[in-house]
Amino acid sequence: MNNPPQRVEHQLTDKGYVPVYTTGVVEQPWSSYSEADHAVWAQLFARQQQLLVGRASDEFIVAQRAMAMSAQRIPKFDELNPILRAATGWELVGVEGLLPELTFFDHLAHRRFPVTWWIRTPEQMDYLSEPDLFHDLFGHVPLLMNPVFADYMQAYGRGGVKAHGIGPEALVNLTRLYWYTAEFGLIRQADGLRIYGSGIVSSKGESIHCLESAAPNRIGFGLERIMRTRYRIDTYQKTYFVIDSFEQLFDATLPDFTPIYKKLALQDSVAAGAVLDTDAVFNRGSGEGWLADGDV
C-alpha cells in the first residue's frame, strides 16, 4: 500500500526558517481535506476574487474564469487537468512541498506544474513562508491557460535546466527573473498597471501595496536589469517590474542566456530598492517602511 502524501514544510530553527525539500509526485488526497481546509480555501478565494477586480490583469481574469474554479470547495486536480491540457498542453502534478531547483525546472520544461497538495491553516491566512495549495492553484495555475504565458513558463524551465548545468551564479540570475515576473510581476494595460504575478494575486496585502502604495519602485521590464536585482522574501517587494505584454516576456527568453550570464558575472548585483539612471520609472518609491538589510 502506498504511504499517504506528507505535508512537508520549512523547519523553524534558531536561524529562522530553513527550507525542506521533497521530490516525489503524489496523488491529490482530495477525500482527506477537512471542512476547515475547504473553509480556508473558500475564504481566501472569495477575498481575493473581490480584491482583484480592477487590480489583476485582464489575462489573469479571463484565464481564471476559463478554469472554472470556485470558492465552494478545493478544486480537484484531475478535474482541472483536462481543461488545462486542452488549452495549452499543461498539466498539474501534486507535490508535498518545496522542490529542488532541478526537479522544478524539469517539470516546467515538460509542461507539468507542481502544486502543493496541502493548504494553510486558519492561523496562516495572511502569511505563509512557503507555497501552499492556494498560492500555487489560485496564483500560478490560471495563467497557464494563456498560450503565450504558458510558453514562457516552459521556456523558463528549459533555461533552468541549462542554468543548473552552468553553475550557481547563473541560477541566482535566473531565479531573480522568475521572482520578478511569475511571482511578483506587473503588466501595463491601457487602463493602468495591473497584477499578474502569483505571489501578489494570492496575497491580500501585496495586491493593494504593489499598486497603491507610494513606497515601492515600479520600473519597466529589462531582462539584464532584473537578473542583477536582489529581492525580498520577508517583506513586500521594494521594486516591481512592469512588462508591456506577455509577448515581451516570452521574446526575452528566446536568446541563449549563456553570454548574458558571463556578462552579469562581471557586474555587481543591484539592491532591491535601487533606481538606476537607465531605468524606465513608473514610480520612484518613497522607501517608507523599508528595512535596511535582508536582500537576497
C-alpha positions, -999 to +999 in steps of 0.1 A: +000+000+000+013+035-009+020+058+020-003+088+022+012+121+010+031+141+036+028+178+044+064+189+040+071+224+055+100+246+063+116+240+097+119+268+122+154+269+138+174+294+158+185+308+124+149+312+111+130+291+087+151+265+068+138+251+036+130+214+035+128+199+000+108+170-014+110+154-048+081+130-052+049+134-073+018+124-053-019+119-059-040+147-045-056+132-014-088+151-020-110+130+003-087+138+032-094+175+032-112+186+063-141+210+065-116+235+079-094+231+047-123+237+024-133+267+046-098+282+043-099+278+005-134+294+004-124+324+025-092+330+006-108+325-028-137+348-021-115+375-006-090+376-035-117+374-062-133+406-048-099+423-042-086+416-077-114+434-095-096+464-112-062+452-099-055+419-117-046+418-154-073+411-179-054+380-190-055+366-154-092+373-150-101+356-183-079+326-176-093+321-141-128+322-154-119+296-181-106+272-154-140+275-136-125+272-101-149+283-074-150+291-037-172+262-028-145+235-024-109+229-030-106+220-067-097+185-078-065+184-099-080+156-121-109+178-130-087+208-139-062+189-159-085+181-189-093+218-192-056+228-189-044+202-214-070+212-239-060+249-237-021+247-236-010+212-231+000+217-194-010+195-165-009+198-127+011+173-106+007+171-069+038+176-047+044+175-009+062+208-007+091+228-020+111+211-048+148+212-055+156+236-083+165+210-110+133+189-103+112+221-105+128+231-138+124+197-153+086+197-145+082+231-162+103+221-192+078+193-198+047+214-192+040+200-157+032+225-130+039+213-094+010+221-070+015+216-033-014+194-022-019+208+013-034+242+023-025+266+050-042+266+084-067+292+096-039+308+116-018+313+085-045+331+064-024+362+058+011+349+057+029+316+050+066+313+045+063+288+016+040+280-013+008+261-004-021+249-025-038+283-025-007+301-037+000+275-064-035+268-076-051+303-073-020+322-080+001+303-106-022+280-125-048+302-142-022+320-165-011+286-177-043+288-197-028+317-216-008+303-246+019+329-246+025+328-208+023+290-209+051+291-235+071+315-213+069+291-184+081+262-204+110+282-218+119+292-183+120+256-172+143+247-201+165+276-193+166+265-157+178+230-166+206+246-187+215+272-159+217+243-134+245+229-155+263+261-158+266+269-122+252+286-091+257+322-103+236+315-134+209+300-112+209+332-090+204+353-121+176+331-134+158+329-100+156+366-100+138+366-133+112+341-120+108+361-088+102+395-106+079+380-133+060+348-124+059+357-087+058+395-084+053+409-119+031+438-130+018+444-165+008+477-182-026+478-197-044+507-214-062+514-182-032+513-160-008+489-142-022+455-133-010+424-114-001+390-129+025+376-105+012+348-084+028+360-052+008+391-055-026+378-067-027+353-039-019+379-012-044+404+002-018+429+015+005+428-015-023+431-040-030+465-025+006+475-017+021+469-052-003+492-070-014+518-044+014+523-020+039+551-027+067+531-010+078+507-038+095+514-071+077+505-103+101+501-131+099+490-168+110+455-176+146+449-185+160+413-187+195+420-175+184+446-150+161+421-134+187+394-134+211+417-115+185+427-089+182+413-054+148+408-038+129+404-006+115+372+009+105+386+042+085+418+033+066+434+005+088+440-025+108+472-027+106+471-065+081+457-090+090+454-127+064+461-154+060+443-187+042+457-217+028+422-227+033+385-223+048+385-258+076+408-245+082+384-216+084+354-239+106+371-265+131+380-237+136+342-230+144+333-267+181+342-268+207+319-253+214+332-218+249+318-217+266+350-228+243+370-206+254+350-175+291+357-185+283+394-188+265+396-155+293+378-137+314+408-143+289+432-128+277+439-092+243+430-082+217+457-076+200+464-043+163+455-042+153+492-038+178+508-061+167+530-091+193+533-119+197+562-143+189+538-172+155+527-157+122+535-172+105+547-140+067+545-135+071+554-098+101+562-078+094+547-044+093+568-012+110+539+006+086+542+036+089+511+058+119+496+040+143+475+061+179+484+056+191+448+052+178+414+041+180+415+004+187+380-012 
